């Protein structure tokens, strides 16, 4: 008897969790040297297959472009490896000699990895690397529209790990993904952690699973351009960042907020960098295809400027990298004001940095709280005001937010999973890495007496503490004197 699709997907989860649990118990016994050899081999194979995976992802999903997806795959492997290769994840990973405290790493166990259709192969490479580095096994739940490329990416990572000595089934991927299987995977009693990247609904499910979970919020990223900025450089960085893989990275710019005194010159610089600025009628046409039933139209995600313009009923030059539309309103029902996940950029004009501050805040509130904010300026006072007051976990200065947010062009930890903190209902505001996938046990030696200055007495009115009233009074006075 054949099982219905939902029952088949649930049974697959249960079977693979059992296999993953056995593999994790074996992986946990590996030395640091063995783990590092496994991770190195995984990186090598990911680099070798970066182009093949990129081509398959574009062919299958229709999102983005091959060149940029190759770069994503290389970032998720090479750049991440450089950040984690010397990280201790086995045994005593830190020792405080003065305080006599040892920190010992212990893996979480079996991880459920949720994979988005916008970044299917790079996410699998990244999550597989950080999971194995911390001695966890991982089971991926891919998006159905990116199943083939996700399965291939997981197989490449799995085979590379096995080749270097990892146990069978340390990296698995569901072959029958469905809503029911994702829910079963995240809530399964033998799954120890959920690492969720996807839409708001999926992230909410992860946090509702009853398991520890790292989820991410949406990235409606505003970027403020102050009059002190290098306008040519700012325009170049913004267009490069926003056009990367046709805007499918959640840290990419969604709106540019510009001081009115530099507006005219900055528009010229945007055009020189590859932007097409819409006329009023063209903007209305494009706005009509951004939303679908009050939500982002999934059909425009990751599409080229040429495709978007033709779909909306007008034409843009073939060299166009980003389509820019001037906007004044900010609300969830304003098409240009939301996260668009495509090379469409809203343009807001403000009187000064204070108004720019308010505009950026409103844009974050529309759907990007806790994610990323960009600033182009050389005035440190303005940068500081933005940094202190904005509910964004990554505030990226004078670089593209796509590359700065993931840690490619900044000193932030390289990651494909970006936490939004409590601003965005996430447990962390960090860029996720192996350090988030380990329990840290602490061995602490006694180094001091509780109250060394107090002479204990056997008979005392204070039975609970075993010390006299005069001693208690003296202790209180001594504590107060130190405050």
Buried (B, 14 or more C-beta within 10 A) or exposed (E): EEEEEBEBBBBBBEEBBBBBBBBBEBBBEBEBEBBBBBBBBBBBBBBEBBBBBBBBBBEBBBBBBBEBBBBBBBBBBBBBBEBBEEBBBBEEBEEEEEEEBBBBBBBBBBBBBBBBBBBBBBBBBBBBBBBBBBBBBBBBBBBEBBBBBBBBBBBBBBBBBBEBEBBEBBBBBBBBBBBBBBBBBBBBEEBBBBBBBBBBEBBBBBBEBEBBBBBBBBBBBBBBBBBBBBBBBBBBBBBBBBBBBBBBBBBBBBBBBBBEEBBEBBBBBBBEBBBBBBEEEBBEBBBEBBBEEEEBBEEBBBBBBBBBBEBBEBEBEEEBBBBBBBBEEBEEEBBBBBBBBBBBBBBBBBEEBEBBBEBBBBBBBBBBBBBBBBBBBEBEEBBEBBEEEBBBBBBBBBBBBBBBBBBBBBEBBBBBBBBBBEBBBBBBBBBBBBBBBBEEEEEEEEEEEEBEEBEEEEEBEEEEBEBBEEBBEBBEEEEEEEE
